[in-house]
Amino acid sequence: MKEIYKFVSLAALFAVLYFTPFESVSVSSAILEGFYLLSEYVRQHTLTCLIPALFIAGAISVLISQASVIKYFGADAKRVAAYGVASVSGAVLAVCSCTILPLFAGIYKRGAGLGPAIAFVYSGPAINILAIVLTARVLGLEMGLARGILAILFSVIIGVVMAFLFRGEEAERQALAMRDVKAENVLLQILFFVAMTAVLIFATWAKPAVGGTLFAAIYDMKWYLTFLSLCAVILMSFYVLNADQRKLWIEETWGYAKQIIPLLFIGVLIAGFLLGRPGHEGVIPSEYIYMLVGGNGFGATLFASVAGALMYFATLTEIPILQGLMGAGMGKGPALALLLSGPALSLPSMLVIRSVIGLKKTVAYVLLVVIMSCTAGMIYGNM
């Protein structure tokens, strides 16, 4: 089977190279768009988002025992607490669908149940407080409230459904994951994770639309706060971790980097080639997208859900994009559908999620996000 897979992959690569009209202006410019989008991702998100998230994931693997994760997020955990924490995590973590992935991989590897882990990976990029506030200010209070409430609700529903669909496989995985490791200096470990999370939060803090607010004050001091948080992480690593644990921390972080970064970069490159950057053309002309998302019909809403699931949105960029689309005739239903599927999913994130939980579960997750986003958009657009 492995040899057949290799043959099909080589044949597909040969076909792409043989039949793609690279001499075409639209194709060559779309290829450049893919690299431009990848360049923007590397410059804007790798150092401030992805690398801190990878180090947090590595620390989860070293410091948090599987027994602890299973206790609070496993199959026998209190569901209200497990899903409650997972579903509102995005209110604090202002991250995109790609940056949440190392954290998702970390808790899933340590034994978190599929349901709470999926609720976490959906909610992380979908409901950060800055995105909700900006949505309300730019697209209207009604749209902002609908996005915030439905994103929390969807994360729980999708998580519960995923846990039910794969309950047999999950029971086996939970049984294999049971291993009790006693923690030392629990308070210091908590503070260590708080400091690492602070680096991630402050480094990604976006400039608010209105000055004179708490958000604006934090933005003005973001790099000072990031530096202080980073200093705290470095100092605490010598108190919380011994020499062997620090070495293992780096090894685990590198392991997640090898698993996640290549798939992310490939996915961003493909997304840029197909759809381009905001305001720039990919191989699929933007005029087709404008034409397909007009009004509040089923076709427009479904297309918005699918397109949102495939596109890569950096944190908060979905809002000005939607503002332009709505100005060109996009209905409120498709707009909400894209808000619910776009930030939570992307082609790069799908590739990474598949490497963590497998193809079958990834397909089920993507279908649930698309179906629920489309349904919510249809109801909202025709109210």
Secondary structure, 3 states (H helix, E strand, C coil): CHHHHHHHHHHHHHHHHHHCCCCCHHHHHHHHHHHHHHHHHHHHHHHHHHHHHHHHHHHHHHHCCHHHHHHHHCCCCCHHHHHHHHHCHHHCCCCCCCCCHHHHHHHHHCCCCHHHHHHHHHHHHHCCHHHHHHHHHHHCHHHHHHHHHHHHHHHHHHHHHHHHHCHHHHHHHHHHHCCCCCCCCHHHHHHHHHHHHHHHHHHCCCCCCCCCCHHHHHHHCHHHHHHHHHHHHHHHHHHHCCHHHHHHHHHHHHHHHHHHHHHHHHHHHHHHHHHCCCCCCCCCCHHHHHHHCEECCHHHHHHHHHHHHHCCCCCCCHHHHHHHHHHCCECHHHHHHHHHHCCCCCHHHHHHHHHHHCHHHHHHHHHHHHHHHHHHHHHHHCC
